[in-house]
Amino acid sequence: MQAEGTAAQQQSELEQALRSNHAAQLGGAEVDISWRLVESGQMFTGGSPSSSSVIACTINGPTTLTQRETYMRSICDFWTDITGCTDHEIVVSISEVLDLSTSHESANS
């Protein structure tokens, strides 16, 4: 997301929403969140500075198509509610990884 954008200004609220949504959608599962802020002039859409946020999720799969669609739609819903952006400014992707260890498990290994 853009470092100077609305999403960056709402980072703590978005992080809490991501955690709550993840737990609700995936049966209480914890989530690791990392942010990558893109400096002004480094991200473009259609030749103009972009206001997009890219949300890349890696989950301990597998999930059904319905679960993925519901999960992704819920992210778009709270992202637009919190930031005021439109669905056209959000890109959500999900990668399923079997036996994905959490950072907590990795730290104790």
C-alpha positions as CSV (number, residue, x, y, z in Angstrom):
1,M,0.0,0.0,0.0
2,Q,1.1,3.6,-0.6
3,A,3.1,5.0,2.4
4,E,1.2,8.3,2.1
5,G,-2.2,6.7,1.4
6,T,-5.3,6.3,3.5
7,A,-4.7,2.6,4.1
8,A,-1.3,3.4,5.7
9,Q,-2.9,5.9,8.0
10,Q,-5.4,3.3,9.1
11,Q,-2.8,0.5,9.5
12,S,-3.5,-0.4,13.1
13,E,-7.3,-0.6,12.5
14,L,-6.7,-2.6,9.4
15,E,-4.4,-5.0,11.2
16,Q,-7.0,-5.6,13.9
17,A,-9.7,-6.2,11.3
18,L,-7.4,-8.6,9.5
19,R,-6.8,-10.6,12.7
20,S,-10.5,-10.7,13.6
21,N,-11.6,-11.6,10.1
22,H,-9.0,-14.3,9.8
23,A,-10.1,-15.9,13.1
24,A,-13.8,-15.7,12.3
25,Q,-13.4,-17.1,8.7
26,L,-10.9,-19.8,9.5
27,G,-12.0,-21.2,12.8
28,G,-10.0,-19.2,15.2
29,A,-6.7,-19.5,13.4
30,E,-4.0,-17.0,14.2
31,V,-2.5,-14.8,11.4
32,D,0.9,-13.3,10.9
33,I,0.8,-9.9,9.3
34,S,3.5,-8.0,7.6
35,W,3.2,-4.6,5.8
36,R,5.1,-3.4,2.8
37,L,4.6,0.3,2.3
38,V,5.4,1.6,-1.2
39,E,7.0,5.0,-1.4
40,S,5.4,7.7,-3.5
41,G,6.2,7.3,-7.2
42,Q,6.9,3.6,-6.9
43,M,3.5,2.1,-7.8
44,F,1.3,2.9,-10.8
45,T,-2.0,1.9,-12.3
46,G,-2.8,3.0,-15.9
47,G,0.2,5.3,-15.9
48,S,-0.9,7.3,-12.9
49,P,0.2,7.0,-9.2
50,S,-1.7,4.1,-7.7
51,S,-4.0,4.2,-4.7
52,S,-4.3,0.4,-4.7
53,S,-3.7,-1.9,-1.8
54,V,-2.5,-5.5,-2.5
55,I,-3.4,-8.0,0.2
56,A,-1.5,-11.3,-0.3
57,C,-2.7,-14.0,2.1
58,T,-1.0,-17.3,2.7
59,I,-3.2,-19.7,4.6
60,N,-2.9,-23.2,6.0
61,G,-5.0,-24.9,3.3
62,P,-6.9,-26.5,1.8
63,T,-10.1,-24.5,1.6
64,T,-13.1,-24.7,-0.6
65,L,-13.9,-22.2,-3.3
66,T,-16.8,-20.9,-1.2
67,Q,-14.5,-20.4,1.8
68,R,-11.9,-18.5,-0.3
69,E,-14.6,-16.3,-1.9
70,T,-16.1,-15.5,1.5
71,Y,-12.7,-14.8,3.0
72,M,-11.6,-12.5,0.1
73,R,-15.0,-10.7,0.0
74,S,-14.9,-10.0,3.7
75,I,-11.4,-8.5,3.4
76,C,-12.6,-6.2,0.6
77,D,-15.6,-5.2,2.7
78,F,-13.8,-4.1,5.8
79,W,-10.9,-2.6,3.8
80,T,-13.3,-0.3,1.9
81,D,-15.2,0.5,5.2
82,I,-12.0,1.5,7.0
83,T,-10.2,3.3,4.2
84,G,-13.0,4.7,2.0
85,C,-11.4,3.2,-1.1
86,T,-13.3,1.3,-3.7
87,D,-13.2,-2.4,-4.6
88,H,-11.3,-1.3,-7.7
89,E,-8.4,-0.3,-5.5
90,I,-8.0,-3.6,-3.7
91,V,-6.3,-6.7,-4.9
92,V,-6.7,-9.8,-2.7
93,S,-4.9,-13.1,-3.3
94,I,-4.8,-16.3,-1.4
95,S,-2.1,-19.0,-1.5
96,E,-2.8,-22.3,0.3
97,V,0.1,-24.0,1.9
98,L,-0.3,-27.4,3.6
99,D,1.3,-27.7,7.0
100,L,2.2,-24.0,7.2
101,S,4.1,-23.4,10.4
102,T,3.4,-20.2,12.2
103,S,6.2,-17.8,13.3
104,H,5.5,-18.9,16.8
105,E,6.1,-22.6,15.8
106,S,9.2,-21.6,13.8
107,A,10.7,-19.7,16.6
108,N,10.4,-22.7,18.9
109,S,11.9,-25.2,16.4
